[in-house]
């Protein structure tokens, strides 16, 4: 279904043209309808051990991170962070961890301004969005393209596997974070800051997105959001 985050998926798949994404064979931009390359056997990357997942995803990310020529249709990451800032400030009475949210708001202001490079991002790449195929061993599906800092990409790799951290969220998240940053050749501090930003946003979304006048918030998810953000701290 059409949605805000996936607004430019068609444009992104055209830009990457199968390298390393699923190929777009045909599309109707008005209907947001796509005919995609069939990926067989279609096994998701989650079937592999986590250490192997990190190597595969890091390699895919480095191939995805290319700068589109101007003019291009892709929204800037700063457009999204400005929206998040306004949304979060309007919900101050619901902040689950005041100190953490304030840190997230400060980073929301700073990070888009001082990024050293801007590339096209998948924004939600994790082992569930990478599938086995015949044309290549692994292909990326379901990109949500934005133009911005590549360090933004780390967080989904952590929150989509929190359930596998048998040694505890803090130990497991930190170990996974360190491995991903090293293999993807990212700056640890910038990646850490973006994880905080994205987990704070996830926590706030859990509190504010329900249309129910008395929403039942998943407190376990809130705990995970806050725990992941704190786990990556030095």
Long-range contacts (C-beta under 8 A, 24 or more apart in sequence): 2-32, 5-123, 5-124, 5-144, 6-142, 6-144, 7-75, 8-73, 8-74, 8-75, 8-144, 8-145, 8-146, 9-34, 9-142, 9-143, 9-144, 9-145, 10-34, 11-72, 11-73, 11-74, 11-145, 12-74, 12-120, 12-122, 12-143, 12-144, 12-145, 13-143, 15-66, 15-68, 15-72, 15-120, 15-145, 16-64, 16-66, 16-120, 16-140, 16-143, 18-135, 18-139, 19-63, 20-60, 20-63, 20-64, 20-136, 20-138, 20-139, 20-140, 21-64, 21-139, 21-140, 21-141, 21-143, 22-131, 22-133, 22-139, 22-140, 22-141, 23-135, 36-141, 37-133, 37-135, 37-139, 39-131, 39-132, 39-133, 39-134, 39-139, 39-141, 40-132, 40-133, 40-134, 41-132, 42-131, 42-132, 42-133, 43-131, 43-132, 44-127, 44-128, 44-130, 44-131, 44-132, 45-127, 45-128, 45-130, 45-131, 45-132, 45-138, 46-127, 46-128, 48-127, 50-161, 50-164, 50-176, 51-179, 53-127, 54-157, 54-176, 54-179, 54-180, 54-183, 55-183, 56-130, 56-137, 56-138, 57-125, 57-126, 57-127, 57-130, 57-157, 57-180, 57-184, 58-180, 58-183, 58-184, 58-185, 60-125, 60-130, 60-138, 60-140, 61-122, 61-125, 61-150, 61-153, 61-184, 62-184, 62-185, 64-119, 64-120, 64-121, 64-122, 64-125, 64-140, 64-143, 65-119, 65-120, 65-121, 65-150, 66-119, 66-120, 67-117, 67-118, 67-119, 67-120, 68-120, 68-147, 72-147, 74-120, 74-145, 74-146, 74-147, 75-146, 75-147, 76-112, 76-118, 76-146, 76-147, 76-148, 77-112, 77-118, 77-121, 77-146, 77-147, 77-148, 77-149, 77-152, 78-112, 78-113, 78-148, 80-146, 81-108, 81-109, 81-111, 81-112, 81-197, 82-108, 84-108, 84-197, 84-201, 84-204, 85-109, 87-204, 87-208, 88-200, 88-201, 88-204, 91-204, 91-207, 91-208, 94-204, 94-207, 94-208, 95-204, 96-203, 96-204, 96-207, 96-222, 96-225, 96-226, 97-203, 97-226, 100-196, 100-200, 100-226, 100-229, 100-230, 101-200, 101-203, 101-204, 103-196, 103-200, 104-196, 104-197, 104-199, 104-200, 104-201, 104-229, 105-200, 107-193, 107-194, 107-196, 107-197, 108-197, 111-149, 111-190, 111-193, 111-194, 111-197, 112-148, 112-149, 115-148, 115-149, 115-151, 117-149, 117-150, 118-147, 118-148, 118-149, 119-147, 119-148, 119-150, 120-145, 120-146, 120-147, 121-145, 121-146, 121-147, 121-148, 121-150, 121-152, 121-153, 122-153, 123-152, 123-153, 123-156, 124-156, 125-153, 125-156, 125-157, 126-156, 126-157, 126-160, 126-161, 127-157, 127-160, 127-161, 128-160, 149-190, 149-194, 150-186, 151-186, 151-187, 151-190, 151-191, 151-193, 151-194, 152-194, 152-198, 154-180, 154-181, 154-184, 154-186, 154-191, 154-194, 154-195, 155-194, 155-195, 155-198, 155-199, 155-228, 156-198, 158-195, 158-228, 158-232, 159-198, 159-199, 159-202, 159-224, 159-225, 159-228, 162-224, 162-228, 169-224, 169-227, 169-228, 169-231, 170-227, 170-230, 170-231, 173-227, 173-228, 173-231, 173-232, 174-231, 174-232, 177-231, 177-232, 191-232, 192-232, 192-233, 192-234, 195-228, 195-229, 195-232, 196-229, 196-232, 196-233, 199-225, 199-226, 199-228, 199-229, 200-225, 200-229
